[in-house]
């Protein structure tokens, strides 16, 4: 895949709002994510992370605002917008009784590939993600890390410029997570725009930037080092840890993301 194919804008969101029944889930989100970057989406449970990914995946409609995916209006042209994205959800979408190659072949066919092009694309992907030895194995025999790599291959079948990943490393051991992130960084280097929800501090640190959601609002979009600079009130109450300040920065996001005390800004009455 040539990086020149991904020169179009990545993800652009303007004044996005989302309501579920009478509850406002997302409020006036605006941001732009550029090709070649990995953005870690963080926040406490209920902050709106999964809702945002559902909207960007065209699985839900916003109450207001706009979403542009690689230059395509995702609200007016959702089918065309879906061609621009590859999605990996928390729940595996693979058929466990089929082999890896059979799963990927089925997805390629559903994405409109035919004949020799399917074989070519599968060979490209399996080499790129280093999963060639898994081709004949049934999905149910794979490890967690192997399964997530195959899920990623499935999402990349149609060569989308954008990847949306909802906690893709959940349940993986540190080594498997490290290898998975090496793969993501190679993909970003080829020009993909990657948005990834995570609860792992080390993953947020490896990302190009961090998007912090709190109660449906975006509190920050910046590299991890800049985000950490806003945390003194919280860091002072972290449990005592041996080592350097960086060790404290690596502490669980459940501690670091005491958002109500971390990045709270005065609210204006409406």
N, C-alpha and C positions, 0 to 999 in steps of 0.2 A: 504494500500500500504506500502510495506516495504522499508525503506531507502536503504537497501542493494542492491536493484534492480538498484540503480542509482550511482554505483561506477565508471562507465565508464567516460571518459573525457566529459566535457560539450560541449562548443562551442569553436572551434579553427579556427582562420582565419589567413591566411598568405599572405601578399603582395596583398591584394584584390584591384582590380580596376574595375570600372564600368563606362561605357560611354553610353550616350543617344544621338543618332545621332552624332553630332560633339562635344558635350559637355562632358567633364569629370566630373562625379558626385562624385565618390569616388576615392581617391588616396592612394594607397599603405597602406591599413589598415592591421595591424597585432595585434592580441590580443588573449587571452585565458580566457574564463569564466568558473569558476569551479562549480561543483554541490554544492547545498546548499547555493547558493548566489543569491541575487537580484541585478542586474545592472540597474541603471537608465540611459537611453540614452537621453542626452540633447543637445540643440543647437538651434540656430535661425532657422526660416523657411528657407528651401532651403539648410540646412547644410548637408543633405544626410541621415537623420534618416529613413525616409520611404523607401528610396532606399536600405539601409542596411537591413532592415527587409524583404523587398521583396526578396533580394538575399538569406538570411538565410532561408526563407520560400520556396525556390526553385521555386519562381514565375518569376525569372529573372536570366539570366546567366551573370557572370562577364566577363570582357574583359581579365582579367588575375588574377592569384592567386588561392588559394585553400580555401575550406570551409569544415570543418569536424564537424559533428553533432553526439555526443555520439559515436565517433569512426567510423562513416560512412562517406565516401567521398560523399558529397552532389552534386558534379558536375558529377562524374562518375556514381553514383547510386542514382539519385534523388528520385525515388519511395521508396527505402528502407530508405532514409534519412527522408522522410516525416513521416514515422512511428515513428520517434524519437521526433517529434515536435507537440505541440498544439499551435494554433494561434488564437488570438483575435484581429480583426481589428477594426478600428474606426467605420465602418459601420456595423450595426447588421446583422448577418447572419441567424437569427432565422425566422421561418415562423410565423407571428403574429396571424394568424387565428387558429393555432394549440395550444394545451396545452403544458405546459412545458415538461411533461412526453412524449408526442408524438414527440416533437422536439428531445429530447434526444434519444428516441427509434430509430428514423430514422437515426440519426448520428451513433448510435451503430451498426445498421445493415450495414450501408455503410462502417464502419470500420471493418467489418467481424465478429462481434459477432453474435451468434445465440442462439435461445432457452432460456433455463433458465439462461444462462450466461448474457444475456441482462438485465433481471430483477435483477440479483445479482449486476451487475455493476451500474445500475441506483440507486439501494438502497444504495450502498456504497457511490456514489458520492453525492447524495442528503443529506445524513447524514453528510458527510465530509464538505460540503459547507453550511450546515444548510438551505436547501431550500425544505425540505420535505413538508411543508405546501403549497408550490406553485405548486405541481405536477399536479393538475387538472385544474389549472387556465390557461386561454388563454394568450399567450405572450403579446397581445395588451393591457391587463389589468394591466400589471406589472409596477412598478415604475422604474426609471432609474437604481437605485442600484440593484434592484431585477433582472432586465434584464441583467446587466453585470455579476452578479453571475451565471446566467443560461448560458451566453456565455462562461464563464470560465468552467463550468461543461461540456459543449459541447466540448471544446478544450481538456478536460482531459479524455474523454470517453475511448480512447485506451491506457491510462496509459503512455503517453510520458514522458521521463525524462526532456525534454526542453519545456519551455513556451516562446513564443514571443508575446508581447502585444504592440499594437500601440495606445498609449494614451487611455487606457481602462477606465479611470475615467473621461474622458471629459464630461462635462455637469452634473456631479454628485455634490450634495451638500457636504459640509465638513464632515458631519456625515457618509454619504454613502461611501465617499472616505476612511474614517478611517476604516470602517468595511471591505471594499474591501481589504485594505492593511493588515489588520489582517489576512485575508484569505491567501494572498500571502505569508506572513511570516510563516504561518503554513506549506504551501506547500514547501517553501525553507527549513524549518526544517526537512522535510521528504526526502530531497536530490534533489529536482528539481533545474535545472539551469534556472533562469528567467531573461529575458532581456525585459525591459519595457521603451518605449518612453514616456516622460512626459514633461510638461511645468510648473509643480508645484514644487516650491522650497521645500515644506515640504515633498513631496514624494522623492525627491533626497536625502534629509537628512535621510530618513528612510531606504534607500537602503544600501546594503553592500558596494557598490562603485558606482561611477559616471563615465560614459563615455561621454566625451565632444567632439562633432564634430563641426568643423568650416570649411566651404568651402570644404567639402569632405575629410578633414583630421582629424585624431584623435589627439586632443591636450592634452588630459589627460585621464587616467584611474586610479582613486584613490578614497578613501573614501571622503565624502563631506568635512570633516574637513581639509583634506590636500588640496583639491581644493580651499577652501576659503582662505587659506594662500597665494595663488598666486594672490589675488584680490585687494591689497591695492590701486593701481591707480584708479580702478573702484569704490571701496567702498568710496573713498574720495569725489566722486561726487554724491553719493546717496542722494536723498531728505532727509531732516531732519526728523528723526523719533524719537518718544518718546520711552524711555526704554533703553535696553542694546544693546551692539553690536550684540548679537544674534538676536535681532529683525531686525537689518539691514540685517543680513545674510538670514533671512526669507523673505526679500523683493522679489518682483516679479522677476522671472528669466529674464523677458524682460529687466529689468534694470541691473541685475547682469551680464547677458551674452552680454556685449558689447565686443564681442570676439576680435575684431580687436585691441583693446587696452588692452585686458586682458592677453591673452596667446600668442600673436603674436611672432613668432620666425623668425629671418632673413631667407629669402628664398635664395636658391642658384640657379643660372641660369642654365638651362639645355641645 
